[in-house]
Amino acid sequence: MKDNVQTDTSKLDALISNFVGSSVDYYRKTFHYMMEAPGYRFTQNWTAGLLGPVWFGARGIWSWFLTMLVLETVAFIQLANGLFGDLGRDSRERAESIAATLELRRQQIEAAERAGSGSLDALKRAAQSLETALADAEATTSAAAATGLTYIVIGLLLLAVFKFASAATANWVLEGQFTRWRSDNSVANGFSLSRLMIAAALSLIVIVLSAIKFARPDAISLLQTFPNNRNWRLSVGDWVQAGFDWAKTAGRGFFDSLTFGMRVLLDGVETVLVVTPWPVVALIIIMLAYLSAGARVAIFTGAALAYLGLLDFWDKAMTTVALLGAAALISITLGIPLGILCARRPKLFAIVRPILDFMQSMPSFVYLIPVVAFIGSGKPAGVVATMIFGSPPVIRFTVLGLQQVPETVREAALAFGASPRYLLWKVDLPLAARTIMAGVNQTILLSLAMVVVASLIGAKGLGEDVLEALQYAAAGQGILAGLAILFCALILDRIVAGKPNR
């Protein structure tokens, strides 16, 4: 038993030696002490305390490097303000402004005395007020200039606290790095001279520039504003506009066909929802809610539809659902097959993922610019903008659902002779159905979120009422229209989500 313990200790010591690279004996004793009990144990690493963020950078612990660098930069800024900072700058500028105004008032007083003006007394009172304000500003400037020692003391105290924190956490952080390194050799280890130089250079740049900027704001003009040239922006904007013009001209046939297809689809859905008698539409929606989610959701759906009808939102609500339905139908029809393809082709997903990130990060209003440029305004443009905004979730959730299918289940199906088609339809999609439906749900709700935005480019529906309420500050009408959109969203969400236990 003792031999086994000694062997394990020797192996651990060898791993520690390989990991730390320097000061091996110190870290062996420290790591053994820290491993005796879980959690944080207090130790002091004075080298880390002295070097601060540079020590963490040299060890490859860059997250702690950034944390300690920010903290120590705050301390050095206080020191710089105390040593050579222009502490009375703001009050001095205020005093100079008051002095200039006071000089103008004195000139006005002289002119009023020569002319015998009746406003002479008012001008004198204003001048006296300015003289008092000037004296206060000059006193504030002198007092601010005398607070340099306070800044120095605060800076030294903060620096001492942060150095102590670095020394007290360094071994604990390094031991955690060692634990990760034992299972993943790609984790940084050793005390690298190159990393030390990089960390020292970064620390010097950040601390020096920050100290100068806060202590002497006018010392380096380059630090005030980012160097720019407005002509560059105008030139790039002209290039982008030229690109849009060329694409619109070259793809006129494609965009015309796209607009025609969107209009046909939207007109068909609107015919079903708007032209069909409202009792039929309401009854079908309530039945769908009952079959999908149960009696409670059906009752809520009936009450929500009654709200839409009684407050004269019915036609616009059906127009909104038609626009949403057309956009969501296209998004889901294209998104699920694309998600399946991306799940089976990781290289393709590596290309599609940045595009999805771009689509989800871009503000919704920005989508309207290229849509209007290529398609124009109106309902087809609203469908396209809504489709682009709502497509990413269904693609991502389809990929996620298929990736979460247990590999053991797929291997068992293949072992029993399942073909690729059978594997997809009978194994992968049923097991990923819950996740895929969550993506469909998110796509529908995101599409509904574009209702108000799409109204800016001529898409009809409830978004128009909200937009008019914003334009005319009609808070009551805007709230009612917003509740109508909310009820549409809740009805669709409950119908698509179905019963919780399914």
Helices and strands as residue ranges (DSSP letters): H 2-20, H 24-34, H 46-51, H 53-58, H 62-84, H 89-115, H 120-145, H 148-183, H 193-215, G 221-223, H 230-250, H 252-270, I 271-275, H 278-293, H 295-310, H 314-344, H 346-361, H 364-375, H 379-403, H 407-415, H 420-422, I 423-428, H 429-449, H 451-454, G 455-457, H 462-472, H 475-497
